[in-house]
Amino acid sequence: MDHDAMDLTEARYELVISVDARRSGEYDDVDKQRMRERIYRVLEAAFTHAKVARDAVHMEDRGDGVLLSVAGRIAVTRLLGLWMVEVHENLRDENRGLRVPLGLRVGMHVGPVRHDGRGISGRAVDLACRLADSPLARRLLDAERADLVLVTSQSLYEDVVSSGGKFIEPAHYSSARLELKEGEVTAWFHLPGRPAPEIPTAAPAAPDADRADDVDDTRGGDHVDDALGVDGEDRADAPGAHYTVHGDMSQHSDNVYQQPVHIGRITGDAGRRKG
């Protein structure tokens, strides 16, 4: 069997990262192109500053997001720590001056990944995508007026996050049980630059694959870009769903960034900044 054939049958143990844009269906064709450019600037600059070699990263375009896998030779702590800090800082830079900021949902899981000529596949890929696309991730991003939400699998939290490390604060994560298509799983939620998020006691059910808010809106009206404002609502009242809350349930309100103690590069005005 030649090397290429072996690659098709052998899985590589890698970190999978799914990145989705908030309410991408509200962008028209021109605005969506600008949104995609911003996403790639944010991610690629973060890899550069985190010193993650480009040949260690597989990247697939998903229209309204990006699917990535990172080779096992790169420490997962670097992606969960420094890389996430850089993504957050770059995203905040991009959002300065936008009336409606770009919001990103990031799902992460480590597991076996198979590569072929068209991309990557495997249960690890499916789970990372489900976490990023979960109703709770969508709800937290809007309810907390955040730029970024990170969702990790239970195994990734237990194996890596719980031990801490540079730029990794396990106490800043909160867990919840999610009902996904594959069944019920535990996921851990983190809003970079903030305390552990408060998990709502109820949430929408797992979404269908063809979610309405991930389809381009062709009905006209307002669109999202630098000088335009659309504030659509996620469907937060779908029946029959629940979470069971676990872990740190720190209460907080009126979220602010304390720049003097913020972890990461300070690229804007110092002082208090609304989250």
C-alpha beads as a LAMMPS data file, in Angstrom:
LAMMPS data file: protein, C-alpha beads

275 atoms
274 bonds

1 atom types
1 bond types

-500.0 500.0 xlo xhi
-500.0 500.0 ylo yhi
-500.0 500.0 zlo zhi

Masses

1 110.0

Atoms # bond

1 1 1 0.000 0.000 0.000
2 1 1 1.431 3.394 -0.975
3 1 1 1.710 6.377 1.351
4 1 1 -1.354 8.190 -0.064
5 1 1 -3.536 5.122 0.395
6 1 1 -2.382 4.796 3.987
7 1 1 -3.314 8.430 4.625
8 1 1 -6.895 7.669 3.570
9 1 1 -7.254 4.813 6.058
10 1 1 -5.238 6.060 9.020
11 1 1 -6.573 8.681 11.395
12 1 1 -4.366 11.365 12.913
13 1 1 -4.998 12.518 16.447
14 1 1 -5.477 16.279 16.041
15 1 1 -7.137 19.320 17.543
16 1 1 -10.250 20.242 15.550
17 1 1 -11.451 23.859 15.602
18 1 1 -14.780 24.946 14.139
19 1 1 -15.290 28.708 13.721
20 1 1 -18.737 30.114 12.858
21 1 1 -19.911 33.694 12.378
22 1 1 -22.884 35.009 14.307
23 1 1 -26.117 35.251 12.247
24 1 1 -24.346 35.018 8.911
25 1 1 -27.650 34.805 7.056
26 1 1 -28.250 38.494 7.734
27 1 1 -25.322 39.539 5.512
28 1 1 -25.922 40.353 1.865
29 1 1 -23.424 39.183 -0.758
30 1 1 -21.131 42.216 -0.474
31 1 1 -21.196 42.318 3.325
32 1 1 -20.625 38.570 3.565
33 1 1 -17.407 38.900 1.557
34 1 1 -16.177 41.556 3.992
35 1 1 -17.199 39.377 6.935
36 1 1 -15.230 36.443 5.523
37 1 1 -12.169 38.635 5.002
38 1 1 -12.339 39.722 8.635
39 1 1 -12.573 36.141 9.873
40 1 1 -9.478 35.097 7.931
41 1 1 -7.515 38.144 9.080
42 1 1 -8.391 37.345 12.693
43 1 1 -7.439 33.664 12.481
44 1 1 -4.322 33.963 10.358
45 1 1 -2.860 36.811 12.413
46 1 1 -3.493 34.742 15.551
47 1 1 -1.554 31.784 14.108
48 1 1 1.310 34.114 13.238
49 1 1 1.515 35.701 16.704
50 1 1 1.114 32.318 18.429
51 1 1 3.973 30.986 16.280
52 1 1 1.948 28.088 14.895
53 1 1 3.541 26.942 11.628
54 1 1 1.187 27.165 8.662
55 1 1 2.096 23.644 7.520
56 1 1 0.747 22.350 10.846
57 1 1 -2.730 23.736 10.140
58 1 1 -5.350 22.327 7.806
59 1 1 -7.953 24.974 6.901
60 1 1 -11.267 24.531 5.061
61 1 1 -13.584 27.324 4.054
62 1 1 -17.196 26.874 5.189
63 1 1 -18.757 29.983 3.673
64 1 1 -19.813 31.543 6.968
65 1 1 -16.904 30.112 8.913
66 1 1 -13.753 28.028 8.864
67 1 1 -13.000 24.424 9.815
68 1 1 -9.454 23.753 11.006
69 1 1 -7.374 20.913 12.330
70 1 1 -3.971 21.340 13.946
71 1 1 -1.283 18.670 13.825
72 1 1 -0.485 16.805 17.009
73 1 1 3.052 18.192 17.114
74 1 1 1.607 21.572 18.175
75 1 1 0.791 21.750 21.872
76 1 1 -2.956 22.020 22.438
77 1 1 -2.246 24.417 25.317
78 1 1 -0.850 26.920 22.816
79 1 1 -4.128 26.927 20.892
80 1 1 -6.329 27.076 23.990
81 1 1 -4.105 29.727 25.547
82 1 1 -2.079 32.137 23.454
83 1 1 -3.909 31.501 20.161
84 1 1 -7.322 32.172 21.720
85 1 1 -5.994 35.372 23.332
86 1 1 -4.757 36.515 19.927
87 1 1 -8.036 35.617 18.229
88 1 1 -9.904 37.659 20.836
89 1 1 -7.622 40.680 20.512
90 1 1 -7.673 40.562 16.707
91 1 1 -11.444 40.282 16.696
92 1 1 -11.789 43.294 18.977
93 1 1 -9.505 45.246 16.632
94 1 1 -11.690 44.320 13.653
95 1 1 -14.849 45.322 15.517
96 1 1 -13.734 48.832 16.425
97 1 1 -15.947 51.252 14.536
98 1 1 -18.548 48.642 13.524
99 1 1 -22.080 49.371 14.660
100 1 1 -22.787 45.629 14.614
101 1 1 -19.643 43.727 15.647
102 1 1 -18.594 40.453 14.124
103 1 1 -19.239 37.650 16.608
104 1 1 -17.516 34.264 16.465
105 1 1 -18.398 30.902 17.990
106 1 1 -15.445 28.513 18.322
107 1 1 -15.824 24.801 19.045
108 1 1 -12.815 22.639 19.986
109 1 1 -12.272 18.914 20.416
110 1 1 -9.293 16.560 20.127
111 1 1 -9.721 13.195 18.452
112 1 1 -8.988 11.001 15.416
113 1 1 -9.206 12.921 12.137
114 1 1 -9.055 11.468 8.631
115 1 1 -7.697 13.537 5.750
116 1 1 -8.475 13.066 2.079
117 1 1 -8.324 15.162 -1.066
118 1 1 -11.513 17.003 -0.129
119 1 1 -10.841 17.789 3.520
120 1 1 -11.216 16.184 6.936
121 1 1 -13.805 13.922 8.520
122 1 1 -14.522 11.902 11.625
123 1 1 -16.522 12.061 14.831
124 1 1 -14.057 14.552 16.284
125 1 1 -14.854 16.906 13.409
126 1 1 -18.600 16.413 13.863
127 1 1 -18.439 17.151 17.586
128 1 1 -16.366 20.328 17.219
129 1 1 -18.857 21.628 14.657
130 1 1 -21.855 20.713 16.826
131 1 1 -20.345 22.531 19.822
132 1 1 -19.745 25.732 17.864
133 1 1 -23.248 25.552 16.397
134 1 1 -25.030 24.747 19.668
135 1 1 -28.006 26.921 20.667
136 1 1 -26.342 27.732 23.983
137 1 1 -23.210 29.066 22.259
138 1 1 -25.426 31.280 20.106
139 1 1 -27.438 32.445 23.086
140 1 1 -24.434 33.280 25.264
141 1 1 -22.774 35.274 22.509
142 1 1 -25.795 37.557 22.258
143 1 1 -26.951 37.578 25.887
144 1 1 -23.474 38.574 27.093
145 1 1 -22.886 40.998 24.193
146 1 1 -19.610 39.235 23.610
147 1 1 -17.345 39.121 20.568
148 1 1 -16.302 35.525 21.080
149 1 1 -17.428 32.329 22.783
150 1 1 -15.282 29.198 23.065
151 1 1 -16.904 25.790 23.576
152 1 1 -14.740 22.776 24.413
153 1 1 -15.625 19.131 24.746
154 1 1 -15.631 17.421 28.129
155 1 1 -12.529 15.377 27.300
156 1 1 -10.594 18.456 26.146
157 1 1 -11.522 20.288 29.329
158 1 1 -10.532 17.355 31.553
159 1 1 -7.286 16.551 29.713
160 1 1 -6.010 20.083 29.087
161 1 1 -8.064 23.002 30.402
162 1 1 -8.524 21.699 33.946
163 1 1 -4.750 21.659 34.489
164 1 1 -4.458 25.332 33.578
165 1 1 -1.422 26.820 31.926
166 1 1 -0.304 30.027 30.276
167 1 1 -3.420 32.079 29.434
168 1 1 -5.669 29.142 30.429
169 1 1 -7.965 29.748 33.419
170 1 1 -10.148 26.705 34.183
171 1 1 -12.189 28.723 36.699
172 1 1 -13.364 30.923 33.816
173 1 1 -15.254 28.031 32.200
174 1 1 -18.802 26.869 32.957
175 1 1 -20.266 23.542 31.871
176 1 1 -23.672 22.436 30.666
177 1 1 -25.292 19.335 29.241
178 1 1 -26.229 19.714 25.580
179 1 1 -28.670 17.658 23.528
180 1 1 -26.939 17.073 20.195
181 1 1 -27.979 14.885 17.282
182 1 1 -25.556 12.216 18.489
183 1 1 -26.944 12.335 22.033
184 1 1 -26.374 14.226 25.259
185 1 1 -22.869 15.566 25.932
186 1 1 -21.151 17.846 28.424
187 1 1 -19.583 21.002 26.998
188 1 1 -17.563 23.790 28.631
189 1 1 -18.188 27.442 27.775
190 1 1 -15.721 30.318 28.028
191 1 1 -15.998 34.012 27.148
192 1 1 -12.398 35.263 26.759
193 1 1 -11.558 38.203 29.001
194 1 1 -14.488 37.525 31.370
195 1 1 -15.411 35.433 34.408
196 1 1 -17.119 32.079 33.954
197 1 1 -20.424 32.699 32.173
198 1 1 -23.715 32.131 33.936
199 1 1 -25.477 29.257 32.206
200 1 1 -29.229 29.759 31.655
201 1 1 -31.524 27.168 33.193
202 1 1 -33.254 26.481 29.874
203 1 1 -32.294 26.729 26.235
204 1 1 -33.421 25.825 22.732
205 1 1 -33.255 22.305 21.406
206 1 1 -30.448 21.127 19.137
207 1 1 -30.845 22.802 15.728
208 1 1 -31.571 21.176 12.415
209 1 1 -28.700 21.140 9.953
210 1 1 -30.379 23.689 7.682
211 1 1 -30.959 26.388 10.300
212 1 1 -32.807 29.408 8.971
213 1 1 -30.375 31.911 10.451
214 1 1 -27.456 30.312 8.614
215 1 1 -29.079 30.816 5.209
216 1 1 -28.691 34.031 3.236
217 1 1 -31.692 36.313 3.699
218 1 1 -32.973 37.169 0.229
219 1 1 -35.988 39.151 1.392
220 1 1 -34.144 42.481 1.319
221 1 1 -34.074 45.016 4.142
222 1 1 -31.155 45.938 6.349
223 1 1 -27.803 44.187 6.183
224 1 1 -24.886 43.954 8.530
225 1 1 -21.734 46.008 7.943
226 1 1 -19.736 48.960 9.208
227 1 1 -22.541 51.543 9.055
228 1 1 -25.570 49.258 9.304
229 1 1 -27.320 47.829 12.328
230 1 1 -29.237 44.557 12.510
231 1 1 -29.930 42.924 15.822
232 1 1 -31.828 39.733 15.092
233 1 1 -32.877 37.334 17.803
234 1 1 -31.930 33.669 18.093
235 1 1 -34.803 31.307 18.656
236 1 1 -34.522 31.021 22.447
237 1 1 -37.999 29.686 23.093
238 1 1 -37.942 26.372 21.269
239 1 1 -39.746 23.707 23.316
240 1 1 -38.470 20.488 24.801
241 1 1 -34.840 21.369 25.504
242 1 1 -32.837 21.569 28.687
243 1 1 -29.387 21.750 30.170
244 1 1 -28.063 20.376 33.416
245 1 1 -25.599 22.869 34.851
246 1 1 -22.289 21.796 36.358
247 1 1 -19.073 23.487 37.455
248 1 1 -18.270 27.080 38.327
249 1 1 -21.407 29.225 38.275
250 1 1 -19.874 32.604 39.072
251 1 1 -22.467 35.371 39.023
252 1 1 -21.632 38.534 37.170
253 1 1 -23.377 41.449 35.539
254 1 1 -22.651 44.563 33.537
255 1 1 -19.658 42.920 31.856
256 1 1 -16.632 45.128 31.348
257 1 1 -13.066 44.664 30.178
258 1 1 -10.491 45.727 32.758
259 1 1 -7.720 46.638 30.349
260 1 1 -4.907 47.089 32.899
261 1 1 -5.217 43.411 33.841
262 1 1 -6.368 42.018 30.511
263 1 1 -4.295 39.082 29.225
264 1 1 -2.971 39.621 25.737
265 1 1 -1.841 42.425 23.492
266 1 1 -3.360 45.812 24.310
267 1 1 -3.969 47.456 20.963
268 1 1 -6.671 50.012 21.801
269 1 1 -7.437 52.634 24.397
270 1 1 -6.739 51.609 27.977
271 1 1 -9.363 51.749 30.637
272 1 1 -12.808 50.300 30.988
273 1 1 -14.497 49.012 27.889
274 1 1 -17.981 47.616 27.698
275 1 1 -18.158 43.908 26.771

Bonds

1 1 1 2
2 1 2 3
3 1 3 4
4 1 4 5
5 1 5 6
6 1 6 7
7 1 7 8
8 1 8 9
9 1 9 10
10 1 10 11
11 1 11 12
12 1 12 13
13 1 13 14
14 1 14 15
15 1 15 16
16 1 16 17
17 1 17 18
18 1 18 19
19 1 19 20
20 1 20 21
21 1 21 22
22 1 22 23
23 1 23 24
24 1 24 25
25 1 25 26
26 1 26 27
27 1 27 28
28 1 28 29
29 1 29 30
30 1 30 31
31 1 31 32
32 1 32 33
33 1 33 34
34 1 34 35
35 1 35 36
36 1 36 37
37 1 37 38
38 1 38 39
39 1 39 40
40 1 40 41
41 1 41 42
42 1 42 43
43 1 43 44
44 1 44 45
45 1 45 46
46 1 46 47
47 1 47 48
48 1 48 49
49 1 49 50
50 1 50 51
51 1 51 52
52 1 52 53
53 1 53 54
54 1 54 55
55 1 55 56
56 1 56 57
57 1 57 58
58 1 58 59
59 1 59 60
60 1 60 61
61 1 61 62
62 1 62 63
63 1 63 64
64 1 64 65
65 1 65 66
66 1 66 67
67 1 67 68
68 1 68 69
69 1 69 70
70 1 70 71
71 1 71 72
72 1 72 73
73 1 73 74
74 1 74 75
75 1 75 76
76 1 76 77
77 1 77 78
78 1 78 79
79 1 79 80
80 1 80 81
81 1 81 82
82 1 82 83
83 1 83 84
84 1 84 85
85 1 85 86
86 1 86 87
87 1 87 88
88 1 88 89
89 1 89 90
90 1 90 91
91 1 91 92
92 1 92 93
93 1 93 94
94 1 94 95
95 1 95 96
96 1 96 97
97 1 97 98
98 1 98 99
99 1 99 100
100 1 100 101
101 1 101 102
102 1 102 103
103 1 103 104
104 1 104 105
105 1 105 106
106 1 106 107
107 1 107 108
108 1 108 109
109 1 109 110
110 1 110 111
111 1 111 112
112 1 112 113
113 1 113 114
114 1 114 115
115 1 115 116
116 1 116 117
117 1 117 118
118 1 118 119
119 1 119 120
120 1 120 121
121 1 121 122
122 1 122 123
123 1 123 124
124 1 124 125
125 1 125 126
126 1 126 127
127 1 127 128
128 1 128 129
129 1 129 130
130 1 130 131
131 1 131 132
132 1 132 133
133 1 133 134
134 1 134 135
135 1 135 136
136 1 136 137
137 1 137 138
138 1 138 139
139 1 139 140
140 1 140 141
141 1 141 142
142 1 142 143
143 1 143 144
144 1 144 145
145 1 145 146
146 1 146 147
147 1 147 148
148 1 148 149
149 1 149 150
150 1 150 151
151 1 151 152
152 1 152 153
153 1 153 154
154 1 154 155
155 1 155 156
156 1 156 157
157 1 157 158
158 1 158 159
159 1 159 160
160 1 160 161
161 1 161 162
162 1 162 163
163 1 163 164
164 1 164 165
165 1 165 166
166 1 166 167
167 1 167 168
168 1 168 169
169 1 169 170
170 1 170 171
171 1 171 172
172 1 172 173
173 1 173 174
174 1 174 175
175 1 175 176
176 1 176 177
177 1 177 178
178 1 178 179
179 1 179 180
180 1 180 181
181 1 181 182
182 1 182 183
183 1 183 184
184 1 184 185
185 1 185 186
186 1 186 187
187 1 187 188
188 1 188 189
189 1 189 190
190 1 190 191
191 1 191 192
192 1 192 193
193 1 193 194
194 1 194 195
195 1 195 196
196 1 196 197
197 1 197 198
198 1 198 199
199 1 199 200
200 1 200 201
201 1 201 202
202 1 202 203
203 1 203 204
204 1 204 205
205 1 205 206
206 1 206 207
207 1 207 208
208 1 208 209
209 1 209 210
210 1 210 211
211 1 211 212
212 1 212 213
213 1 213 214
214 1 214 215
215 1 215 216
216 1 216 217
217 1 217 218
218 1 218 219
219 1 219 220
220 1 220 221
221 1 221 222
222 1 222 223
223 1 223 224
224 1 224 225
225 1 225 226
226 1 226 227
227 1 227 228
228 1 228 229
229 1 229 230
230 1 230 231
231 1 231 232
232 1 232 233
233 1 233 234
234 1 234 235
235 1 235 236
236 1 236 237
237 1 237 238
238 1 238 239
239 1 239 240
240 1 240 241
241 1 241 242
242 1 242 243
243 1 243 244
244 1 244 245
245 1 245 246
246 1 246 247
247 1 247 248
248 1 248 249
249 1 249 250
250 1 250 251
251 1 251 252
252 1 252 253
253 1 253 254
254 1 254 255
255 1 255 256
256 1 256 257
257 1 257 258
258 1 258 259
259 1 259 260
260 1 260 261
261 1 261 262
262 1 262 263
263 1 263 264
264 1 264 265
265 1 265 266
266 1 266 267
267 1 267 268
268 1 268 269
269 1 269 270
270 1 270 271
271 1 271 272
272 1 272 273
273 1 273 274
274 1 274 275
